[in-house]
Amino acid sequence: MADSLFIKKLKVPARIGVFPQERGNLQTLVIDVDMTVNLISAAEHDDLSKTINYADVVKYVIEVVSASSYRLIESLAVHLVSCLQQRFPITAIRLSIKKCPFDLPQVEEGVGVVIERC
């Protein structure tokens, strides 16, 4: 069994999409991040400096997404996972990105991707 930190339903505005109608306006992406990390030292010492600060992850995700202009959420998700793996001491990650497409009003809760890396 592994320890993990997670962030659920982080809403981030992004310029993403294939069609001009999508790219013309910012869309809200909903991002979930589950990171496998070793929490033993942080828990034993009750010390934030021995773990990953949630606020730092949130700020970094917003920074990476805001600086991007991918057409596909698949591309953005793979890029974001790679950035998080390089920035934070994680051993595995599961990231999902969801958006509500303007051209599929019958899809109530959105469409998206899930990327998992060890």
C-alpha atoms as one frame of an Amber mdcrd trajectory, in Angstrom:
protein
   0.000   0.000   0.000   1.291   3.471  -0.877   0.759   6.918   0.569  -0.795
   9.563  -1.608  -1.731  13.219  -1.761  -4.628  14.368  -3.895  -6.286  17.469
  -5.243  -9.844  17.110  -6.516 -11.848  19.288  -8.883  -9.297  22.047  -9.401
 -10.914  24.457 -11.866  -8.492  26.111 -14.272  -9.296  28.348 -17.249  -7.512
  27.278 -20.415  -7.306  28.009 -24.101  -7.760  24.561 -25.565  -9.581  22.921
 -28.426  -9.358  21.968 -32.052 -12.055  24.200 -33.499 -11.971  28.015 -33.671
 -15.180  28.188 -31.627 -13.405  26.376 -28.784 -10.221  28.400 -28.949 -12.024
  31.739 -29.104 -12.870  31.698 -25.408 -11.247  30.314 -22.307 -12.770  27.022
 -21.182 -12.854  25.751 -17.627 -10.972  22.499 -17.160 -11.558  20.377 -14.059
  -8.387  18.632 -12.948  -7.857  15.841 -10.407  -4.334  14.916  -9.319  -3.434
  11.861  -7.227   0.276  11.637  -6.379   1.988   8.674  -4.748   4.532  10.003
  -2.258   6.354   8.865   0.848   4.604  10.543   3.781   6.406   8.739   6.610
   8.917  11.463   7.486   6.353  14.265   7.227   3.945  12.384   9.483   6.599
  11.391  12.026   7.947  14.939  12.320   4.664  16.768  11.710   6.654  18.929
   9.303   5.334  20.513   6.103   8.852  20.824   4.691   9.062  17.005   4.530
   6.084  16.644   2.217   4.538  18.259  -0.845   2.574  21.407  -0.119  -0.861
  21.238  -1.777  -0.781  24.983  -2.416   2.471  24.631  -4.365   0.935  21.928
  -6.572  -2.219  23.982  -7.196  -0.182  27.069  -8.086   2.072  25.061 -10.411
  -0.816  23.323 -12.194  -2.498  26.681 -12.816   0.811  28.120 -14.065   1.458
  25.239 -16.490  -2.108  25.125 -17.822  -2.315  28.917 -18.207   0.932  28.984
 -20.202  -0.218  26.239 -22.575  -2.268  26.396 -25.755  -2.683  22.752 -26.733
  -5.417  21.655 -29.077  -6.036  18.323 -27.315  -6.578  17.714 -23.617  -4.612
  14.500 -24.148  -1.531  16.556 -25.019  -2.046  18.912 -22.101  -2.505  16.014
 -19.671   0.694  14.253 -20.753   2.622  17.541 -20.561   1.222  18.356 -17.119
   2.075  14.900 -15.744   5.630  15.246 -17.024   5.982  18.698 -15.459   4.664
  17.500 -12.085   6.987  14.484 -12.089   9.967  16.748 -12.721   8.960  19.360
 -10.136   7.849  17.236  -7.156   9.184  14.061  -5.458   6.423  11.714  -6.558
   6.777   8.026  -7.394   3.526   7.703  -9.356   0.748   9.973 -10.540  -2.811
   9.738 -11.803  -4.180  12.870 -13.428  -7.545  13.498 -15.026  -8.718  16.479
 -17.027 -12.365  17.062 -17.848 -14.077  19.718 -19.933 -17.643  20.400 -21.016
 -17.582  20.562 -24.803 -19.630  23.328 -26.370 -20.647  21.109 -29.285 -22.001
  18.199 -27.204 -24.795  19.662 -25.088 -26.175  16.171 -24.458 -23.029  15.319
 -22.421 -23.963  16.547 -18.972 -20.787  15.966 -16.967 -18.154  16.488 -19.616
 -15.501  14.543 -21.468 -11.912  13.950 -20.529  -8.786  11.880 -20.169  -6.950
  10.044 -17.427  -3.178   9.644 -17.490  -1.323   7.307 -15.093   2.437   7.086
 -14.773   4.722   5.185 -12.409
